[in-house]
Amino acid sequence: MRNAAVASMMSWLRHNGEALQGIGAILTALIAVVALAGVKFQIDAQEKVSREQAAREIYREFLALSIANPELADPGTCPDFDDATSVKYDHYLEHLLYTAEEVMNANPEWEGTFTAAFATHGTAICSETDWSGYTTTVQTVVADVRQNICAKLPACPATDE
């Protein structure tokens, strides 16, 4: 009885061998596609983690710069900088905008943090009209800040130059 079952199975395998080989090839291809998708998912996840880590590092650098230069971090409503400090302030604002771009690109949930940071620099934000060199996200935050605070800012006295 056992030999008959083995013979029957062998006959079935010979009869369906090509179909089984085809199914095996299809399964191998599907497994390869799933493996490739898994690798792509892992690479994307690692890239996101790396981007977020880099953004946190850039933000830490910005905080250190702000702590080291409190007069730049909170210049008041009508800052009256000398020429050298004015240049430093312009670069500080560029660093703020760069930090905002990088951090919000990695994680848009930081928008509120940068809305508050931009508002602290309302005079400078409101005096600039061309924001085309920045990402759409930064342009949107700047537009919101400008809409909410520019009309409320007092007129600053003219400085002698």
TORZAPA-929601 format. One record per residue: x, y, z of N, C-alpha, C in turn. Coordinates in pm, whole numbers, padded with zeros to 5 digits, always signed. Each point is the difference from the previous one (the first is absolute). Example, Ala and Ser with C-alpha at 12.3 -4.5 7.8 and 13.67 -1.06 7.14 Angstrom:
BEGIN
+01319-00569+00780-00089+00119+00000+00090+00120+00000
-00035+00105-00072+00082+00119+00006-00077+00109+00073
# end
This chain:
BEGIN
+00080-00118+00000-00080+00118+00000+00086+00126+00000
+00105-00011+00078+00088+00115+00010+00073+00023-00132
+00043-00103-00066+00068+00013-00128-00093+00058-00106
-00126-00035+00005-00096+00051-00097-00020+00149+00020
-00001+00046+00126-00017+00143+00029+00121+00077-00049
+00119-00054+00023+00122+00066-00044+00003+00005-00152
-00037-00107-00063-00002-00005-00146-00101+00099-00056
-00115+00010+00066-00103+00093-00044+00050+00145+00013
+00069+00028+00111+00050+00135+00021+00109+00032-00103
+00087-00094-00028+00106+00021-00098-00060+00025-00137
-00104-00073-00032-00067+00019-00129-00061+00140-00006
-00061+00040+00111-00061+00135+00005+00107+00107-00015
+00115-00016+00066+00109+00098-00010+00055+00007-00142
+00015-00116-00066+00048+00000-00138-00100+00069-00090
-00126-00025+00023-00106+00056-00083-00011+00151+00020
+00020+00051+00124-00018+00142+00032+00133+00073+00027
+00109-00057-00036+00133+00056+00027+00020+00140-00057
-00038+00018-00125+00018+00130-00063-00084+00107+00069
-00122-00035+00035-00086+00096+00070+00060+00036+00136
+00053-00100+00070+00062+00025+00131+00124+00088-00014
+00078-00022-00105+00118+00084-00025-00044+00145-00027
-00106+00018-00074-00052+00133-00030-00048+00070+00127
-00072-00075+00084-00047+00057+00128+00121+00036+00087
+00100-00085+00002+00121+00027+00078+00069+00127-00049
+00009+00019-00132+00062+00119-00057-00080+00125+00037
-00131-00011-00008-00086+00114+00037+00018+00034+00147
+00000-00100+00087+00019+00024+00144+00136+00061+00028
+00103-00045-00069+00134+00056+00016+00001+00148-00040
-00065+00031-00111-00006+00139-00046-00078+00086+00100
-00112-00052+00051-00079+00075+00098+00080+00025+00128
+00071-00100+00045+00083+00016+00120+00109+00104-00024
+00058-00001-00118+00102+00100-00033-00058+00141-00002
-00119+00016-00055-00066+00131-00003-00031+00047+00142
-00051-00089+00083-00030+00035+00139+00129+00038+00073
+00107-00073-00025+00129+00031+00064+00050+00137-00045
-00012+00030-00129+00041+00131-00051-00084+00112+00063
-00129-00024+00011-00086+00100+00063+00040+00020+00146
+00034-00106+00068+00044+00009+00139+00129+00079+00012
+00092-00024-00091+00126+00074+00000-00027+00148-00025
-00086+00030-00096-00036+00141-00030-00063+00065+00123
-00088-00071+00067-00064+00052+00121+00105+00030+00107
+00094-00091+00020+00105+00021+00100+00089+00117-00035
+00035+00015-00127+00084+00112-00043-00075+00131+00022
-00128+00006-00037-00079+00121+00020-00012+00034+00148
-00022-00100+00083-00013+00023+00143+00132+00051+00058
+00111-00057-00043+00131+00045+00048+00028+00142-00048
-00038+00031-00122+00020+00136-00053-00080+00101+00082
-00123-00036+00035-00084+00090+00081+00063+00022+00137
+00047-00106+00062+00065+00012+00131+00125+00088-00011
+00079-00020-00104+00120+00081-00020-00035+00146-00022
-00102+00026-00080-00043+00138-00027-00048+00067+00128
-00078-00073+00080-00049+00056+00126+00115+00024+00098
+00096-00090+00005+00117+00018+00087+00080+00123-00043
+00021+00015-00130+00074+00117-00050-00076+00129+00032
-00132-00004-00012-00080+00119+00031+00010+00036+00148
-00003-00101+00087+00016+00028+00144+00137+00059+00029
+00101-00048-00068+00135+00053+00020+00009+00145-00047
-00059+00030-00113-00002+00137-00051-00075+00091+00098
-00110-00050+00054-00075+00080+00096+00082+00023+00128
+00071-00102+00046+00087+00017+00118+00107+00107-00026
+00057-00001-00121+00098+00102-00036-00063+00139+00004
-00122+00009-00051-00070+00128+00001-00026+00046+00144
-00041-00092+00086-00022+00037+00141+00130+00048+00065
+00111-00068-00028+00129+00042+00055+00036+00141-00050
-00025+00027-00127+00025+00132-00056-00088+00105+00069
-00124-00036+00025-00093+00093+00066+00043+00028+00144
+00044-00102+00071+00046+00018+00138+00125+00087+00003
+00089-00021-00095+00124+00077-00005-00023+00145-00044
-00112+00026-00068-00028+00134-00053-00142+00042+00032
-00031+00022+00127-00139+00033+00037-00051+00128-00066
+00089+00093-00029-00043+00125-00065-00047-00026-00143
+00047-00108-00060-00046-00037-00135-00126-00087+00009
-00006-00083+00102-00113-00092+00016-00128+00075+00031
+00010+00110+00073-00118+00080+00034+00037+00148-00015
-00005+00051-00123+00048+00136-00025-00096+00111+00042
-00119-00037+00041-00099+00102+00035-00073+00049-00124
-00092+00091+00023-00085+00046-00110+00074+00085-00101
+00083+00090+00045+00074+00089-00090+00150-00010+00031
+00064-00107-00046+00141-00016+00033+00084+00114-00059
+00095+00047+00079+00089+00108-00043+00143-00053+00008
+00036-00079-00100+00131-00063-00001+00103+00090-00068
+00125-00011+00047+00108+00064-00074+00025-00084-00126
+00087+00048-00087+00021-00069-00129+00045-00146+00018
+00094-00023+00089+00052-00137+00019-00109-00092+00054
-00077+00048+00096-00106-00082+00058-00112-00021-00101
-00023+00099-00084-00102-00013-00104+00035-00114-00097
+00127-00011-00035+00046-00108-00088-00018-00134+00071
+00038-00005+00127-00017-00124+00077-00148-00038+00008
-00085+00100+00017-00144-00026+00010-00055-00055-00132
+00044+00056-00110-00044-00051-00131+00038-00148-00016
+00121-00034+00041+00044-00140-00009-00076-00088+00100
-00029+00056+00115-00080-00074+00100-00137-00034-00059
-00063+00098-00064-00132-00026-00062+00011-00104-00110
+00105+00005-00080+00020-00102-00104+00012-00138+00063
+00071-00007+00112+00015-00128+00069-00134-00047+00056
-00079+00093+00051-00136-00033+00048-00084-00056-00114
+00004+00064-00115-00080-00045-00114+00049-00135-00052
+00131-00019-00005+00056-00129-00041-00042-00109+00098
+00009+00031+00128-00041-00097+00103-00147-00036-00018
-00083+00101-00023-00143-00025-00020-00024-00090-00121
+00070+00027-00110-00016-00083-00119+00034-00145+00029
+00116-00022+00059+00047-00136+00024-00088-00074+00100
-00035+00067+00108-00078-00067+00105-00142-00028-00047
-00065+00098-00064-00138-00023-00045-00005-00095-00118
+00108-00008-00078+00005-00100-00107+00004-00140+00060
+00073-00016+00109+00009-00129+00066-00125-00033+00079
-00063+00105+00059-00118-00023+00083-00086+00127+00002
-00107+00004-00078-00085+00119-00009-00066+00041+00133
+00002-00087+00098-00062+00033+00129+00074+00112+00074
+00116+00039-00047+00078+00107+00061-00047+00139-00043
-00103+00006-00081-00044+00129-00054-00028+00102+00110
-00063-00040+00108-00032+00092+00109+00124+00060+00064
+00104-00081+00013+00126+00049+00057+00057+00111-00086
-00005-00018-00130+00059+00100-00088-00093+00120-00022
-00128-00021+00012-00092+00115-00004+00035+00095+00115
+00021-00055+00118+00036+00082+00116+00138+00064-00019
+00094-00075-00055+00135+00055-00022-00004+00113-00101
-00075-00017-00108-00009+00106-00101-00069+00123+00058
-00101-00020+00083-00072+00113+00059+00093+00085+00087
+00096-00063+00065+00098+00073+00081+00082+00095-00086
+00010-00031-00127+00078+00082-00093-00094+00071-00098
-00115+00043+00051-00104+00059-00083+00046+00117-00084
+00081+00088+00058+00045+00117-00076+00077-00043-00124
+00089-00096+00014+00078-00048-00114-00088-00079-00096
-00087-00085+00053-00088-00081-00085-00094+00090-00079
-00053+00102+00065-00096+00088-00067+00066+00096-00097
+00128+00030+00017+00067+00093-00091+00042-00067-00131
+00010-00132-00001+00038-00073-00121-00127-00041-00075
+00002+00015-00131-00118-00036-00078+00022-00121-00091
+00125-00030-00033+00027-00110-00092+00050-00122+00076
-00085-00101+00009+00033-00124+00070+00010-00117-00098
+00017+00031-00128-00002-00103-00104+00117-00098+00008
+00106+00034+00069+00115-00089+00007-00013-00109+00105
-00112-00003+00068-00020-00095+00109-00104-00104-00038
-00003-00108+00076-00095-00107-00028-00143+00050+00019
-00092-00072-00060-00143+00036+00012-00043-00001+00146
+00050-00094+00077-00038-00008+00141+00042+00126+00074
+00124+00044-00020+00048+00122+00065-00078+00121-00051
-00025+00006-00130-00077+00111-00055-00139+00008+00064
-00061-00115+00023-00134-00004+00060+00006+00051+00144
+00098-00043+00076+00012+00045+00139+00029+00150+00004
+00090+00046-00086+00031+00143-00006-00125+00079-00038
-00076-00047-00097-00123+00070-00041-00098+00009+00116
-00015-00108+00078-00089+00001+00116+00047+00101+00103
+00130+00000+00027+00056+00095+00097-00022+00143-00049
+00030+00023-00126-00017+00136-00056-00147+00044+00011
-00089-00089-00031-00143+00034+00005-00044+00033+00142
+00055-00069+00099-00043+00016+00138+00069+00112+00076
+00123+00037-00039+00070+00098+00083+00043+00128-00068
+00016+00001-00130+00058+00118-00066-00083+00127+00024
-00130-00011-00009-00085+00119+00019+00003+00047+00146
+00033-00087+00092+00001+00033+00143+00132+00058+00048
+00106-00011-00081+00130+00048+00045+00003+00153-00002
+00061+00061+00102+00011+00145-00001+00103+00043-00107
-00015+00122-00046+00097+00054-00096+00130+00026+00075
+00109-00046-00055+00130+00020+00063+00057+00133-00045
+00069+00070+00092+00061+00127-00041+00108-00023-00103
+00016+00094-00088+00104-00009-00103+00136+00004+00066
+00091-00081-00053+00136-00001+00054+00090+00080-00090
+00100+00065+00058+00098+00076-00080+00097-00098-00061
+00023+00015-00127+00093-00093-00065+00110+00075-00065
# end
